[in-house]
Amino acid sequence: MTAELPAEPWREHGWTPHTQILLSSYRRWLGHDLLAVGESVEEAARALFEAPFVVVSHGKQSDPILNYANRTALQLWEIDIPRLLETPSRLTAEPLHRDERARLLERTTRDGYVDDYRGIRISTTGRRFQIERAIVWNLVDASGQHVGQAATFATWTPL
């Protein structure tokens, strides 16, 4: 990454309330928790940011922009937070893999979640990696409105 992270990045960019959407939406679709956290919203935000697996999300724009990445995701994609927050999520895949990615997102929109995804992604420096057993799910806020999609995975292999 090109810039140092703030001391407590989960407190910035609206990520503490966004964490609640990530976690509650995951529980809604998958029927279990993404990770065990205490009752504190702040502790949940910190725990998700520091989790040893990738969590990343984007909004619902026509060309969705990334709006969250935990530390593991930032390191894997070799990106800092300011750049992340300006990046269309399609750029996480190489051009030849973007149609496959689009089909995945359409399937997620239709079904609520997908729990069997594998695919090739690319970091901002051009490093390619294969992700395995990714879960992608729709994000729904407290009022029931669709606000984006998220993904998590713990297994990837450099290519």
C-alpha positions in Angstrom: 0.0 0.0 0.0 1.1 3.5 -0.7 -0.1 5.2 2.5 -0.1 4.5 6.2 -3.4 3.5 7.7 -5.0 5.8 10.3 -4.7 4.5 13.9 -8.3 3.2 13.9 -9.5 3.1 10.3 -12.7 1.4 11.2 -13.8 4.6 12.9 -13.6 6.6 9.6 -15.6 6.7 6.3 -18.8 5.6 8.0 -17.3 2.1 8.4 -18.6 1.5 12.0 -22.2 1.7 10.9 -21.4 0.0 7.6 -20.0 -2.9 9.6 -23.4 -3.5 11.1 -24.9 -3.7 7.6 -22.2 -6.1 6.5 -22.7 -8.4 9.6 -26.5 -8.3 9.7 -26.9 -8.8 6.0 -24.5 -11.8 6.2 -26.5 -13.3 9.0 -29.8 -12.6 7.1 -28.7 -14.5 4.0 -26.4 -17.2 5.4 -28.2 -17.9 8.7 -25.1 -17.6 10.9 -22.6 -14.9 11.9 -19.5 -14.0 9.8 -17.5 -13.7 13.0 -18.2 -13.8 16.7 -18.2 -10.3 18.1 -19.2 -8.7 21.4 -22.2 -6.5 21.8 -20.3 -3.3 21.1 -20.7 -1.8 17.7 -17.2 -0.4 17.9 -15.7 -3.7 18.8 -17.5 -5.4 15.9 -16.1 -2.8 13.5 -12.6 -3.3 14.9 -12.8 -7.1 14.8 -14.1 -7.1 11.2 -11.4 -4.7 10.1 -8.7 -6.9 11.7 -10.1 -10.2 10.7 -7.6 -12.7 9.1 -9.9 -13.1 6.0 -10.9 -10.7 3.3 -14.1 -8.6 3.5 -14.8 -6.1 0.8 -17.9 -4.3 -0.4 -19.3 -1.9 -3.0 -22.3 0.3 -3.3 -25.1 0.0 -5.8 -24.1 2.5 -8.4 -24.4 1.5 -12.0 -20.6 1.0 -11.9 -20.3 0.2 -8.2 -17.5 1.9 -6.2 -15.7 0.0 -3.5 -16.8 1.4 -0.1 -15.1 -1.0 2.4 -12.1 -3.2 2.7 -10.7 -4.7 5.9 -6.9 -4.8 6.5 -6.5 -8.2 4.8 -8.3 -7.0 1.7 -6.3 -3.8 1.5 -3.1 -5.8 1.7 -4.2 -8.3 -0.8 -5.2 -5.7 -3.4 -2.3 -3.5 -2.5 -4.4 -0.4 -2.1 -4.8 2.4 0.4 -8.1 3.6 1.7 -8.4 6.9 -0.3 -7.8 5.1 -3.6 -10.1 2.2 -2.6 -12.9 4.6 -2.0 -12.6 5.9 -5.6 -12.2 2.5 -7.3 -14.9 0.8 -9.3 -15.2 -2.7 -8.0 -14.9 -4.1 -11.6 -11.2 -3.1 -11.5 -10.5 -5.9 -9.0 -10.8 -8.3 -11.9 -8.8 -8.2 -15.2 -10.8 -7.2 -18.3 -11.0 -10.8 -19.5 -12.5 -11.9 -16.2 -15.1 -9.1 -15.8 -17.9 -10.9 -17.7 -17.6 -13.8 -15.3 -17.6 -11.3 -12.3 -20.7 -9.6 -13.7 -22.5 -12.9 -13.9 -21.6 -13.6 -10.3 -23.0 -10.3 -9.2 -26.2 -10.8 -11.2 -26.6 -14.3 -9.5 -26.0 -12.7 -6.1 -28.6 -10.0 -6.8 -31.2 -12.7 -7.8 -30.5 -15.2 -5.0 -29.3 -13.0 -2.1 -26.0 -14.7 -1.8 -23.6 -17.1 -3.5 -21.3 -19.3 -1.4 -19.4 -21.2 -4.1 -17.5 -18.6 -6.0 -13.9 -19.0 -7.3 -12.2 -16.6 -9.7 -9.1 -14.7 -10.6 -8.5 -11.2 -9.3 -5.8 -8.6 -9.7 -4.1 -6.2 -7.3 -3.4 -2.6 -8.1 0.2 -3.5 -8.9 -0.8 -6.2 -11.3 -0.4 -9.2 -9.1 -2.9 -11.9 -10.0 -4.4 -14.3 -7.5 -7.1 -17.1 -7.5 -9.8 -16.8 -4.8 -11.5 -19.9 -3.6 -14.8 -20.6 -1.7 -15.8 -16.9 -1.8 -19.2 -15.9 -0.4 -20.8 -12.9 -2.0 -24.0 -11.4 -0.5 -26.4 -8.5 -0.9 -26.3 -5.7 1.6 -29.6 -4.6 3.1 -29.9 -1.7 5.5 -32.1 -1.6 8.6 -35.1 -0.3 6.5 -34.8 -3.3 4.1 -33.2 -1.3 1.3 -30.6 -2.9 -1.0 -27.4 -0.8 -0.5 -24.7 -2.9 -2.2 -22.9 -6.2 -2.2 -20.0 -7.7 -0.2 -17.6 -10.6 -0.5 -15.5 -12.6 1.9 -13.0 -15.3 1.4 -10.1 -16.8 3.4 -8.3 -18.7 0.6 -6.3 -17.3 -2.3 -3.3 -18.4 -4.2 -0.9 -16.1 -6.0 -0.6 -16.8 -9.8 
